[in-house]
Every structure is written in structure tokens, then in C-alpha cells.
């Protein structure tokens, strides 16, 4: 006959809440029972208990940072489909997920055709950074310029630019996908100059860096910006077929009409 699950007294619950350990109350009886069954000493039990709480708080904190960074919660490294029909340099990817490029204030270009997972990989890097308490901001390139254009109208432009310049890891999705006007080109130049050798930037793009110059209105600013970006960048090229072709409906499958998974939605 198994021993009854230990109970937590009201007095202990009050003390735990005062110490901001209230999240432990619901699982404490099971942890006490586990400690008893494994004959843990008091010190070993406390070490396990506090270790679990630290892990929980770290995960919660990383989740908050990821939401503030505008990262898709489903695009984490653990959800990457290793069976996907794409190829890329695994050594470069391993280097990127080590986050050394962030510590060294270097950049990363993730390039390839549509649907191969560029956005997913860039977002996964953002999540890894959040777990390591690195400040992150993720934004699609066209939306970034729309926001900066609006900021010019309400006098918050300088504040927005300081945030973009100061974040440890700036992730810009679909970079240079559309032509940039003079102001947008100047914004790119400003970000590149201020972040060069100071902060890390990840860019995803369907275009090769040699094509970015043609999308910018001012050739001189464009060359200066792209030169800075390339001089300190890892390049990860993904090749393969688009995952979206697997989303096409077919007779006899998925009769519920349920939406595609986050893994399918985010593969760009």
C-alpha cells in the first residue's frame, strides 16, 4: 500500500506566498512524496525544489520576452521539422544556435526561395536568445518601415530608432523584398551604421545580397549599408521545395477543414 500524499498546511501556504513561492503550492505534495520515495535529504529536496522553481521562472520570463519581441510562439527550435525536404549547411546553423554571433555583434543572413523555413529559423534564433536573456525584436521589413513612417508623424521617430539600434538581436524578416524609397533607404543605412560591430542582426531574404542594392533608392547609402551588413555576416542558404505545396487540400483528407499547423503556416 502506497503512503498517502503529504499535505501542505495553511501556515506553510501563507509563508510560501509571502516569499513569492505560491506557484509551488499545487505541486509541493507530489514533490514531497517523490523526495520520501527516493530518500532525499532535506538539502537534496530543497535543491531539487528550488531548481524546479528557477526553471519555471526562467521559462516564464523567456515567454514574456518572446511575446514582447513579437516572436511566433510555435516557431521554436524543438518544432523544426528535421524531415523537411530542404538542405542547408548544418555547421553554420550549429554556429548560429550557439549564439556566439550575438556575443560577437555579428550578423546572419538566412536566404532561400519561398516556403523553405527562413522565417521559422530566424524566429527560432530569437527564442533561443530570449531564453538566454538577450533582448530581441522581430519585425517584417515592410511593416518596420510603415511603423517608422508613422513615427515621423507623431514625433516618436527618434525613440523608435533608439529602440531598434539598442536591441541586442534585431530580426528583420523578408528583407529587401520590395523597393525602398529615399527615406526607407536612409533608415536602413542609419540602422546598419549604428549597429555595425555593436549589435547583432538577422535578416531573412528571398534575394541574394548582391540584389539588395537594386531595391534601394540611394545607391551610395545602399552600398554603404550592405557593405557593413555583409562584412560581419554568417550566410545560411536554404535550398529545397516549398512546404506549402503539402497544404493543398485533397479529397479524402482533413475533412474537418481545420487550419494548417503553425509549422505549416510559418514556413517562409
N, C-alpha and C positions, 0 to 999 in steps of 0.2 A: 504494500500500500504506500503510495507516494505521500510525502509530507505536504501539509497544507501550504498554500501560497502565503508568505508573510504579508501582514497588513501594515499600512502606514498610518501612524497616529495623527490625529488632528493637530497636535502640537508641532509635530515634525513638519507637517504640510505648511503651517504658518511660518516656521523658520526657513523652510526652503524658498517660499515665496518672497520673504524679506531679503534673502540672499540672491534673488532673481534666478532661482533654480526650479521654478514652478513647472517647466517643461519636463522635468524628470519624474514628476509625481506619478503620472499614469503608468510608466514602465518600471518604476522602482521595485514593486513587489516581485516582478519576474526576475529582475536583476539580483535581488536578494536571494531568491530561490536558486538561481544559477550559481551564485557565489557559494551557497551552502552545499550544493551538489558537487562542486569542484573543490571544496575545502579551501577556499581562498582565504588568505589572512585579511585582517582589516585594511592593511596598507594596499594589498593587491586589489581588493574590492574597490577602494577609493580611487586607485589609479585607473581601473577599468571604467568606473562610473564617470570620472572627470574626463577621461579620454573620449568616451562616447559623447559627452556634452560638448566638448570642444569641437568634435567632428560635426555635430549637429549645427552648432553656431556658425562654423566655417561655411557649411553648405548653405545655410540660410543667408549669410552675408554675401556669398558669391551669387546667390539667386537675386538678391536685391541689386547688386552691382550690374548683373547681366540685364535686368529689366531697365535700369537707368541708362545702360549703354545701347538699348534698343536692339538687343540680340534675340533672335528667334529661339525660344526655349527648347525646341525639338532638335535644333541643329548642333548637337554636341558630338564630340569625338566618338563616344561609345556607340552612337547610332549610325556611324558611317558604314555604308554597305560595302564590305570588302569583296563581295562577289560581283560588283558592278563591272560592266564591260568597258573600263577605262584604264589607261596606262599613264603613269607619271613616275618621276624619279623618287623612289622611296627614301633614298638617303637625304635628299633635300627636304622632303616632308618631315622626316625624323628630326632634322636640324631645326625646322620651324617650330614643331611642337615642343621642343626643348625650351623655347622662349629666350634663347640666348640672343637672338636678333633684336629683341626688345631691350635687353640689358645693354646691348652694344649700339642702340639707336640706329639700327639698320632698317631697311625696307624689305617688303616681299611683294612680288608680282605673281598673282595666280591667274594664268591665262589659258584660253582654250575656246572651243566652239560652244554654242548654247547647249544647255542641258547636261553638262558633264560633271557638275558638282562644284563649280568655283565658289558660288555663294556659300554653299554648305561648308567647305573647307575654311573659308575666311571667317565665318561665324564660329566654327569650332575653335579656331585660334583665339577668338575673342573670349569664348567661355573659359578656355584654359587660363588666359590672362586674368580674368575675373576671379578665378579660384586662387590665383596667386597674389591677389590684392593689387593688381595692376589696373590703373584707370583706363577705361576703354570707351570709345564712341564709334558706333556703326551707323552709316548712312549711305543711301544710294546717291550717286553723283548728281543726278538731275535734281533730286529733292534738296540736296545740300545747297545748290545754287538758288533754288526757289526761296529757301529759308533765308539765305544771306541777302537776296534781293528785297525781301520783306523787311529784314532787319535794317536796311538802309532807310526805309521809310519811317520807321518808328524810333530811329536813333539808337538802336541796340546793336548795330553792326560791330563796333569795336569790342563789345562784350562777347558777342558770339565768336568773333575771330580769336579772342584770347582763349576761350574755351577749347577751340579746335587746335590752336597752337600748343596749348599746355597739356592736353591729354597724352598719357604715355603711349597708348596704341590707338591710332586712328585707322579705322577700316572703311574704305570707300568702295562701294560695290558698283559695277558697271561703269568703270572709269572711261572717260572719253568715248562713250557710246554715241553721243550726239555732239554736233558742232557747238563750240563755245564762243560767245561774243566777247567784246573787249573787257567788260567788267568781270565776266566769269574767268577769262584767261588771267586777268590781274589777280583774282582771288586765288587761283591755283598757284601762281607764281609766289604770292605772299606766303601761302601755307608751306610751299616747298622750301623757300629761303629760310623761314623762321624755324622749321622743324629739322632742317638738314643737320645731321650729326648730333641732334639734340633729342629727338623723339623718333619712335618707330611708326611706320605707316604700311598698311596692307592695301593693295589695290587689286581688284579683280577686273578683268577686261576681256572682251572678245577680240580686241585688236592687239597687234604686236606693238611694243613701244615705239618702233620706227614709224608707225602710223599715227601716233598721238599728236605729233606736231601739226599735221594737216587739219586736225579738228579744232585748233586754237586760232583765235583771230589775230593775235600779235605774234609774228614769227620769232622775234627776239626774246620776248618773255617766255614763249613756249619752249624755245631751245634751252634757255637758262633753267627753267623748271624741270624739264625732262632730264637734262644732263645731271642735275642734282639727284633726282629720283633714282636714275639708273646707276649712278656711281656707288651707291651704298645698298644695292638691292640683290636679294636672292630672287631667282626666277624659277617658278614651278609651272611647267606646261602640262596640261591635262589633255589627253587625246582619247577619242573613242566616240561611241554613239550616244545620242541624247537619251536620257532616261525617260523622257516624256512620251516617247513612242509606245512605252508599255502602259500608258494611261488610257489609250484609246479603248472605248467600250466595245465589247464583242458579245455576240449572242451567247447566252448560257452562262455568263459570268457576271458576278456582282449585281444580281437582280435588285438589290435594295437601293441601288443608285447612291450609295454612300460616297462621300468625297474622298479624294486620294489622301494618303497619309502625308504627314508633314515631311517625311523623307522625300516623297514624290513631289510635293508642292515646291520644295525649296531648291530643287536641283537646277542651278543655273551656272 
